[in-house]
Amino acid sequence: MFNTSKNDMDFFEADHSGITHDPHPHSSTKPGDRVFYLMHKATVDCLAGSHLTIAAQKFQLALKRRIGNVPVHDEWVEMGDLYGFLRPIISGATIEAMCGAQFLERFPHFVDNFWNFNSSMPRLLQGWPRWIMPRAWRSRDRCIAIMKEWRKTSNMESFDGNAMIPRRWQYFSKMENLSEDGVACSDLGILWGMNSNSMPATFWLLWHMMADPSLLARATTEANDCRLTPKDEILAFDTTRLCNKPLLQSSYAETLRKYVAVYIIRKPIHEGAQVLNYTLPKDQMMVISSAMAHMDKRNWNVGTANEHPVESFWPDRFLTDRETAASAPADDAVHRAHWESDTRPSAPPRTASSRLSPGPKFSLNGYSGAWIPFGGGIHQCPGRHWVKLQMLLSLAMINDAFEIKLLGGGQDVGVDTAKYGLGALQPSERVRFMIKRKAVTV
């Protein structure tokens, strides 16, 4: 994917220690060469807790500035590609939050090269040669060269990006068998992971909102409840509250259920593994398709009369209401149990009054093994909290700044399956729309 050399690939593949703190007892990998554990640790440590809060603030400020720079005013303007309109705004803010404000100032063409490279990812994975698709190869070469130059010339004392980046570089600097090019390819990989899936997912979330005025009104009400006080002229939304609103969370989860198709790959490298009634031999690969689980109607609430089939987008699919048994995620027993105790690891202690509070709640209870856009177990995507924040904050801020009307009669938009198995799927066609800036913006 990232043109990593054979020597660097051999270094990565030699790490059989796992990603847990304690290496596998059969592993002989040196502590400083535990590349997968160290990369995973850097991501988990720096995209959670206080580091995630700081990243959210930086993303919100960068997004606010980019929204303010869009040349749209208080009169309607027609545009021909909603995905193309959103992509540089959101991905630019993401890259700035991760890499610092100076990155895109120094490398202003990185975003264009990145998306040119990303659009050809399936064919690059298939091994198409440079002479058949020179543009994609050139774009990838330029991205890798930028990553390499950036690391060589960055001043860590003035670095204002996410702490994950310098921490990764610190780990890499002690790995004697990993080349500078290998580090650059890995850095490109982390930016690919931060953008290539969250960007199309954010598009689909926004598109469904804009296509359904009643849904947009409900989501706007929730978002408005998360506004910071007017005296705060820097940040617009409380991201913690925003990411805990029931409808917004359910819409986010439903977007990933419907539009993420990722192959989850597992391979036991030290000994065989038992999977249900099957034994997976050592060094044999197992592939799990998220799309099969996401589209299996046996797993999902489809309404009382199948009025919300799994093929449709239903933003309330992950909402439970103790007054409506039909809203249960899986079965009524799981539904009732959810109201008695919230089993989420981060949930605060619940009082009797809070357990009986009316209104719908967001819940993934009953969907274990069914909702798997980020994989599962200890190997699930460590950036999943960032993706949720990115999607919901982008929705809130873009909706707060612009009024958008979709053109074309509101018909469904096709899905491009070229990246099937790699994550979130992109739209297969351009979406025409009208846009104007609202009187009061973020």
C-alpha positions as CSV (number, residue, x, y, z in Angstrom):
1,M,0.0,0.0,0.0
2,F,2.7,2.4,1.0
3,N,5.6,1.1,-1.1
4,T,7.5,-0.2,1.9
5,S,10.8,-1.8,0.9
6,K,11.4,-5.6,1.3
7,N,13.9,-5.0,4.1
8,D,11.5,-2.9,6.1
9,M,8.7,-5.4,5.5
10,D,11.0,-8.1,6.8
11,F,11.6,-6.1,9.9
12,F,7.8,-5.6,10.5
13,E,7.1,-9.3,9.8
14,A,9.8,-10.4,12.2
15,D,7.9,-8.9,15.1
16,H,5.8,-11.8,16.6
17,S,5.6,-10.3,20.1
18,G,2.0,-9.1,19.9
19,I,0.5,-5.7,20.9
20,T,0.0,-6.3,24.6
21,H,2.3,-4.9,27.2
22,D,3.9,-8.3,27.9
23,P,5.3,-10.0,24.8
24,H,4.2,-13.4,23.8
25,P,6.3,-16.0,25.7
26,H,7.5,-17.6,22.5
27,S,8.6,-14.3,21.0
28,S,12.3,-13.5,20.6
29,T,11.7,-9.9,19.5
30,K,13.9,-7.4,21.3
31,P,11.9,-4.9,23.5
32,G,13.0,-1.9,21.3
33,D,11.9,-3.7,18.1
34,R,8.4,-4.4,19.2
35,V,7.1,-2.2,16.5
36,F,3.5,-3.2,16.5
37,Y,3.1,-2.9,20.3
38,L,4.9,0.5,20.3
39,M,2.9,1.9,17.4
40,H,-0.3,0.7,19.0
41,K,0.7,2.1,22.4
42,A,1.5,5.5,20.9
43,T,-1.9,5.7,19.3
44,V,-3.9,4.4,22.3
45,D,-2.1,6.8,24.7
46,C,-2.4,9.9,22.5
47,L,-5.9,9.5,21.1
48,A,-7.6,9.1,24.5
49,G,-8.0,11.0,27.7
50,S,-6.5,14.5,27.9
51,H,-4.6,14.0,24.6
52,L,-7.8,13.4,22.8
53,T,-9.4,16.5,24.4
54,I,-6.4,18.6,23.1
55,A,-6.7,17.0,19.7
56,A,-10.4,17.8,19.6
57,Q,-9.7,21.4,20.4
58,K,-7.1,21.7,17.7
59,F,-9.4,20.0,15.2
60,Q,-12.3,22.3,16.0
61,L,-10.1,25.4,15.7
62,A,-8.7,24.2,12.4
63,L,-12.1,23.3,11.1
64,K,-13.6,26.6,12.1
65,R,-10.9,28.5,10.3
66,R,-11.3,26.4,7.1
67,I,-15.1,26.8,7.2
68,G,-14.6,30.5,7.6
69,N,-12.3,30.6,4.5
70,V,-14.8,28.9,2.2
71,P,-15.8,31.5,-0.4
72,V,-19.6,31.2,0.2
73,H,-21.7,34.0,1.4
74,D,-25.4,34.7,2.2
75,E,-26.7,34.0,-1.4
76,W,-27.3,30.5,-2.8
77,V,-24.5,29.0,-4.9
78,E,-24.8,25.8,-6.9
79,M,-21.9,23.3,-6.6
80,G,-21.4,20.0,-8.3
81,D,-19.7,17.7,-5.9
82,L,-20.5,17.6,-2.2
83,Y,-17.8,15.0,-1.4
84,G,-15.2,17.1,-3.2
85,F,-16.4,20.2,-1.3
86,L,-16.1,18.6,2.1
87,R,-12.9,16.6,1.6
88,P,-10.3,19.4,1.7
89,I,-12.0,21.1,4.6
90,I,-12.3,18.1,6.9
91,S,-9.1,16.3,5.9
92,G,-7.1,19.5,6.1
93,A,-8.3,20.1,9.6
94,T,-7.5,16.5,10.6
95,I,-4.0,16.7,9.2
96,E,-3.4,20.0,11.0
97,A,-4.6,18.6,14.3
98,M,-2.3,15.6,14.0
99,C,0.7,17.1,12.3
100,G,0.6,20.7,13.5
101,A,-0.3,24.0,11.9
102,Q,3.0,24.3,10.0
103,F,2.7,21.0,8.1
104,L,0.3,22.2,5.4
105,E,2.0,25.6,5.3
106,R,5.2,23.8,4.4
107,F,3.6,21.2,2.2
108,P,0.5,22.8,0.7
109,H,0.1,20.2,-2.1
110,F,0.1,17.2,0.3
111,V,-3.7,17.0,0.5
112,D,-4.2,16.8,-3.3
113,N,-1.4,14.2,-3.6
114,F,-2.8,12.2,-0.7
115,W,-6.3,11.9,-2.3
116,N,-4.8,11.2,-5.7
117,F,-2.9,8.3,-4.1
118,N,-5.9,7.1,-2.1
119,S,-8.2,7.0,-5.1
120,S,-5.9,4.4,-6.7
121,M,-5.3,2.3,-3.5
122,P,-7.1,-0.8,-4.7
123,R,-5.1,-1.0,-7.9
124,L,-1.8,-0.3,-6.1
125,L,-2.7,-3.2,-3.8
126,Q,-3.2,-5.4,-6.8
127,G,0.3,-4.6,-7.9
128,W,-0.4,-2.4,-11.0
129,P,2.9,-1.1,-12.3
130,R,4.1,2.5,-12.5
131,W,3.9,2.6,-16.3
132,I,0.1,1.8,-16.3
133,M,-0.8,4.3,-13.5
134,P,2.1,6.8,-13.3
135,R,-0.1,9.5,-11.6
136,A,-0.9,7.4,-8.6
137,W,2.7,6.3,-8.2
138,R,3.9,9.9,-8.4
139,S,1.4,11.0,-5.8
140,R,2.4,8.3,-3.5
141,D,6.1,9.0,-4.0
142,R,5.5,12.7,-3.3
143,C,3.6,11.9,-0.1
144,I,6.4,9.6,1.1
145,A,9.0,12.2,0.3
146,I,7.1,14.8,2.2
147,M,6.8,12.5,5.2
148,K,10.6,11.9,5.1
149,E,11.4,15.6,4.7
150,W,9.0,16.6,7.5
151,R,10.6,14.2,10.0
152,K,14.1,15.3,9.1
153,T,13.5,19.1,9.4
154,S,10.8,19.3,12.2
155,N,11.6,21.2,15.3
156,M,10.2,19.2,18.1
157,E,10.4,22.2,20.5
158,S,7.8,24.0,18.5
159,F,5.8,21.0,17.4
160,D,2.1,21.7,17.9
161,G,0.5,18.5,16.6
162,N,-0.6,15.4,18.4
163,A,1.8,13.8,20.8
164,M,1.5,10.5,19.0
165,I,3.8,11.8,16.2
166,P,6.9,12.6,18.2
167,R,6.3,9.5,20.4
168,R,6.3,7.3,17.3
169,W,9.5,9.0,16.0
170,Q,11.1,8.4,19.4
171,Y,10.3,4.7,19.2
172,F,11.4,4.4,15.6
173,S,14.8,6.2,16.3
174,K,15.8,3.2,18.4
175,M,15.0,0.6,15.8
176,E,18.3,0.0,14.0
177,N,16.8,-2.2,11.2
178,L,14.0,0.2,10.2
179,S,15.1,2.7,7.5
180,E,14.2,6.3,7.1
181,D,12.0,5.4,4.2
182,G,10.3,2.8,6.3
183,V,9.5,5.4,8.9
184,A,8.1,7.7,6.2
185,C,5.9,4.9,4.9
186,S,4.6,4.3,8.4
187,D,3.9,8.0,8.9
188,L,1.9,8.1,5.7
189,G,0.1,5.0,6.9
190,I,-1.1,6.7,10.1
191,L,-2.4,9.7,8.1
192,W,-4.1,7.4,5.7
193,G,-5.8,5.7,8.7
194,M,-6.9,9.1,10.1
195,N,-8.5,10.2,6.8
196,S,-9.3,7.5,4.3
197,N,-12.2,6.0,6.2
198,S,-13.5,8.8,8.4
199,M,-13.8,11.2,5.4
200,P,-16.3,9.1,3.3
201,A,-18.1,8.1,6.5
202,T,-18.5,11.8,7.4
203,F,-19.8,12.4,3.9
204,W,-22.5,9.7,4.3
205,L,-23.6,11.1,7.7
206,L,-23.9,14.6,6.3
207,W,-25.7,13.4,3.2
208,H,-28.3,11.5,5.1
209,M,-28.9,14.5,7.4
210,M,-29.2,16.9,4.4
211,A,-31.5,14.5,2.6
212,D,-34.0,14.3,5.6
213,P,-35.0,17.7,7.0
214,S,-36.8,16.1,10.0
215,L,-33.7,14.1,10.9
216,L,-31.5,17.2,10.4
217,A,-33.8,19.2,12.7
218,R,-33.5,16.6,15.5
219,A,-29.7,16.4,15.1
220,T,-29.5,20.2,15.2
221,T,-31.4,20.3,18.4
222,E,-29.0,17.9,20.0
223,A,-26.0,19.8,18.7
224,N,-27.3,23.1,19.8
225,D,-27.6,21.7,23.3
226,C,-23.8,21.3,23.2
227,R,-22.9,24.8,22.4
228,L,-20.4,26.6,24.6
229,T,-21.4,29.9,26.1
230,P,-21.3,33.0,23.8
231,K,-18.5,34.5,25.8
232,D,-16.2,31.8,24.6
233,E,-15.1,33.1,21.2
234,I,-12.7,30.2,20.4
235,L,-14.5,26.9,20.6
236,A,-18.1,26.4,19.5
237,F,-19.1,23.0,20.8
238,D,-18.5,20.9,23.9
239,T,-17.2,17.8,22.1
240,T,-17.7,15.5,25.1
241,R,-21.4,16.3,25.3
242,L,-21.7,16.2,21.6
243,C,-20.3,12.7,21.4
244,N,-22.8,11.5,24.1
245,K,-26.0,12.7,22.5
246,P,-28.3,9.7,21.7
247,L,-29.4,10.5,18.2
248,L,-26.0,11.7,17.0
249,Q,-24.4,8.6,18.4
250,S,-27.0,6.3,16.8
251,S,-26.7,8.1,13.4
252,Y,-22.9,7.8,13.6
253,A,-23.2,4.0,14.4
254,E,-25.7,3.5,11.7
255,T,-23.5,5.2,9.1
256,L,-20.6,2.9,9.9
257,R,-22.9,-0.1,9.9
258,K,-24.2,0.6,6.5
259,Y,-21.1,2.0,4.7
260,V,-18.0,0.3,6.3
261,A,-16.9,-3.0,4.6
262,V,-13.6,-4.0,6.1
263,Y,-11.8,-7.4,6.1
264,I,-10.7,-8.2,9.6
265,I,-7.7,-10.5,9.3
266,R,-6.3,-12.8,12.0
267,K,-3.5,-15.3,11.9
268,P,-2.2,-17.3,14.8
269,I,1.6,-17.2,14.6
270,H,2.7,-19.2,17.6
271,E,0.1,-22.0,17.9
272,G,-3.3,-22.9,16.5
273,A,-6.4,-21.1,17.7
274,Q,-9.9,-22.4,18.5
275,V,-12.7,-20.4,16.8
276,L,-16.1,-21.8,17.8
277,N,-16.1,-25.4,16.6
278,Y,-13.2,-24.9,14.3
279,T,-9.4,-25.1,14.8
280,L,-7.4,-22.6,12.9
281,P,-3.9,-24.0,12.3
282,K,-0.8,-22.0,13.1
283,D,0.1,-19.5,10.3
284,Q,-3.2,-19.9,8.6
285,M,-5.2,-16.8,7.9
286,M,-8.8,-16.1,8.8
287,V,-10.7,-13.3,7.2
288,I,-13.9,-11.9,8.7
289,S,-16.1,-9.5,6.7
290,S,-17.7,-6.7,8.6
291,A,-20.3,-6.2,5.9
292,M,-21.7,-9.7,6.3
293,A,-22.3,-9.0,10.0
294,H,-23.6,-5.5,9.3
295,M,-26.1,-6.8,6.7
296,D,-27.3,-9.9,8.5
297,K,-30.9,-9.2,9.4
298,R,-30.8,-11.7,12.2
299,N,-28.5,-9.3,14.1
300,W,-30.5,-6.1,13.9
301,N,-33.6,-4.3,15.0
302,V,-35.6,-3.8,11.8
303,G,-38.8,-2.4,13.3
304,T,-42.0,-4.2,14.3
305,A,-42.9,-5.0,10.7
306,N,-39.5,-5.0,9.0
307,E,-40.1,-1.4,8.0
308,H,-36.4,-0.6,8.5
309,P,-34.6,-3.4,6.7
310,V,-30.8,-3.6,7.1
311,E,-30.3,-2.3,3.6
312,S,-31.8,1.0,4.6
313,F,-30.4,3.8,6.7
314,W,-32.3,4.1,9.9
315,P,-30.8,6.7,12.3
316,D,-32.8,5.3,15.3
317,R,-31.6,1.8,14.9
318,F,-29.3,2.1,17.9
319,L,-31.7,3.9,20.2
320,T,-33.6,2.2,23.0
321,D,-36.7,3.5,24.7
322,R,-37.9,1.8,27.8
323,E,-41.5,2.7,26.8
324,T,-41.1,1.0,23.4
325,A,-40.1,-2.6,23.5
326,A,-39.8,-2.7,19.7
327,S,-36.8,-0.4,20.0
328,A,-34.7,-3.0,21.7
329,P,-31.3,-3.6,19.8
330,A,-31.4,-7.4,19.9
331,D,-34.0,-8.8,22.2
332,D,-36.2,-7.5,24.9
333,A,-34.1,-9.2,27.7
334,V,-31.0,-7.3,26.6
335,H,-33.1,-4.2,26.2
336,R,-34.4,-4.4,29.8
337,A,-30.9,-5.2,31.1
338,H,-29.5,-2.0,29.5
339,W,-31.9,0.1,31.5
340,E,-30.9,-1.5,34.7
341,S,-27.2,-1.1,34.3
342,D,-25.0,0.6,31.7
343,T,-22.1,-1.7,31.0
344,R,-19.9,0.7,29.0
345,P,-16.4,0.9,30.6
346,S,-16.5,4.7,30.8
347,A,-20.1,4.9,32.2
348,P,-20.4,6.8,35.5
349,P,-22.2,5.2,38.4
350,R,-26.0,5.2,37.8
351,T,-28.5,6.2,40.4
352,A,-32.0,4.8,40.6
353,S,-33.5,8.0,39.2
354,S,-31.0,8.1,36.3
355,R,-31.8,4.5,35.4
356,L,-35.4,5.4,35.1
357,S,-34.9,8.6,33.2
358,P,-37.3,8.8,30.2
359,G,-36.3,9.2,26.6
360,P,-34.3,7.2,24.1
361,K,-30.8,6.1,24.8
362,F,-27.9,5.1,22.5
363,S,-26.9,1.5,23.1
364,L,-24.6,-1.1,21.5
365,N,-25.8,-3.7,23.9
366,G,-26.8,-6.9,22.1
367,Y,-24.6,-6.1,19.1
368,S,-21.4,-7.7,20.2
369,G,-19.8,-9.3,17.2
370,A,-22.4,-7.7,14.9
371,W,-21.3,-4.0,14.9
372,I,-17.6,-4.3,14.0
373,P,-16.6,-1.4,11.8
374,F,-13.4,-1.1,13.9
375,G,-12.7,-4.8,14.2
376,G,-12.8,-6.4,17.7
377,G,-10.9,-7.4,20.7
378,I,-7.5,-6.0,21.6
379,H,-6.8,-5.4,17.9
380,Q,-9.7,-3.1,17.3
381,C,-8.8,0.3,15.8
382,P,-7.2,2.4,18.5
383,G,-8.3,5.6,16.6
384,R,-12.0,4.8,17.0
385,H,-12.7,7.5,19.5
386,W,-11.1,10.1,17.2
387,V,-13.3,8.9,14.3
388,K,-16.5,9.4,16.3
389,L,-15.4,12.9,17.4
390,Q,-14.3,13.9,13.9
391,M,-17.6,12.8,12.3
392,L,-19.9,14.4,14.8
393,L,-18.0,17.6,15.2
394,S,-17.8,18.0,11.4
395,L,-21.5,17.5,11.1
396,A,-22.2,20.0,13.9
397,M,-19.9,22.8,12.6
398,I,-20.7,22.5,8.9
399,N,-24.4,22.4,9.6
400,D,-24.0,25.4,11.9
401,A,-22.2,27.4,9.2
402,F,-24.0,26.5,6.0
403,E,-27.5,25.8,4.7
404,I,-27.2,23.0,2.2
405,K,-29.9,21.7,-0.2
406,L,-29.3,18.6,-2.2
407,L,-30.2,18.7,-5.9
408,G,-31.5,15.9,-8.0
409,G,-34.7,15.0,-6.3
410,G,-33.2,13.4,-3.3
411,Q,-32.6,10.1,-5.0
412,D,-30.2,7.6,-3.4
413,V,-26.5,8.0,-4.2
414,G,-24.5,5.0,-5.5
415,V,-21.8,3.4,-3.4
416,D,-18.3,2.8,-5.0
417,T,-17.3,-0.7,-4.1
418,A,-13.7,-0.4,-5.4
419,K,-12.4,-0.2,-1.8
420,Y,-14.5,-3.0,-0.5
421,G,-12.6,-4.7,2.3
422,L,-10.5,-1.6,3.1
423,G,-13.0,0.3,5.2
424,A,-15.6,3.0,4.5
425,L,-16.9,3.1,1.0
426,Q,-17.0,6.3,-1.1
427,P,-19.9,7.6,-3.2
428,S,-19.8,6.5,-6.8
429,E,-21.2,9.7,-8.2
430,R,-21.0,13.4,-7.6
431,V,-23.8,15.0,-5.6
432,R,-25.0,18.4,-6.7
433,F,-26.1,20.9,-4.1
434,M,-27.0,24.4,-3.3
435,I,-25.2,26.2,-0.4
436,K,-25.2,29.5,1.4
437,R,-23.8,30.8,4.6
438,K,-26.1,31.1,7.5
439,A,-26.4,34.5,9.2
440,V,-24.7,33.3,12.4
441,T,-21.8,31.0,12.0
442,V,-19.2,29.3,14.2
